[in-house]
Amino acid sequence: MKKALLAPTLILFLAVGPVWAKKIPPRPFQLREAVLLNGADIPAGTYELTWEIHGSAARVTLRKDGQFVTTAPALWAKNGSKYREDEALLRVNSDGSRSLIEIRIAGTPRAIVFANPNTTVHYTAMKP
């Protein structure tokens, strides 16, 4: 009986295993200037920042007042020294707008790096 359950359990474990991710608790994150991220215009302000880590890949989500603002794929990159405070690294675009290219996380030597901040990802919801 035990051997009969071993194969299906192992297959289920291997199929579900890759979707496991480490979800970081929400934290406040302040943008002092309006930025572009993943095709979305994000006004200056304080946001709730969350991200999920899948190895070196990450998925970042910003919310404001409990409402979804945007999500973007990123890399979870290691740096040589710990950051003293959260920081946003911006790129000034040719039209004068600013793109968010990196979020540095206080208390850790890691940063969230947006591989291509100008890439727009479109999401659609399926109707039930």
WOBEL-V434805 format. One record per residue. N is the residue number from 0. RES is the residue in one letter. OMEGA is omega as a letter, one per 30 degrees, with the letter a starting at -180 (999 if undefined). Layout:
{{N & RES & OMEGA} {N & RES & OMEGA}}
This chain:
{{0 & M & a} {1 & K & l} {2 & K & l} {3 & A & l} {4 & L & a} {5 & L & a} {6 & A & l} {7 & P & l} {8 & T & l} {9 & L & l} {10 & I & l} {11 & L & l} {12 & F & a} {13 & L & a} {14 & A & a} {15 & V & a} {16 & G & a} {17 & P & a} {18 & V & l} {19 & W & a} {20 & A & l} {21 & K & l} {22 & K & a} {23 & I & l} {24 & P & l} {25 & P & l} {26 & R & l} {27 & P & l} {28 & F & a} {29 & Q & l} {30 & L & a} {31 & R & l} {32 & E & l} {33 & A & a} {34 & V & l} {35 & L & l} {36 & L & l} {37 & N & l} {38 & G & a} {39 & A & l} {40 & D & a} {41 & I & l} {42 & P & l} {43 & A & l} {44 & G & l} {45 & T & a} {46 & Y & l} {47 & E & a} {48 & L & l} {49 & T & l} {50 & W & l} {51 & E & a} {52 & I & l} {53 & H & a} {54 & G & l} {55 & S & l} {56 & A & l} {57 & A & l} {58 & R & a} {59 & V & l} {60 & T & l} {61 & L & l} {62 & R & l} {63 & K & a} {64 & D & l} {65 & G & a} {66 & Q & l} {67 & F & l} {68 & V & l} {69 & T & l} {70 & T & a} {71 & A & l} {72 & P & a} {73 & A & l} {74 & L & l} {75 & W & a} {76 & A & a} {77 & K & l} {78 & N & a} {79 & G & a} {80 & S & l} {81 & K & l} {82 & Y & a} {83 & R & l} {84 & E & l} {85 & D & l} {86 & E & l} {87 & A & l} {88 & L & a} {89 & L & l} {90 & R & l} {91 & V & a} {92 & N & a} {93 & S & l} {94 & D & l} {95 & G & l} {96 & S & a} {97 & R & l} {98 & S & l} {99 & L & a} {100 & I & a} {101 & E & l} {102 & I & l} {103 & R & a} {104 & I & a} {105 & A & l} {106 & G & l} {107 & T & l} {108 & P & a} {109 & R & l} {110 & A & l} {111 & I & a} {112 & V & l} {113 & F & a} {114 & A & l} {115 & N & a} {116 & P & a} {117 & N & l} {118 & T & l} {119 & T & l} {120 & V & l} {121 & H & l} {122 & Y & l} {123 & T & l} {124 & A & l} {125 & M & l} {126 & K & l} {127 & P & 999}}
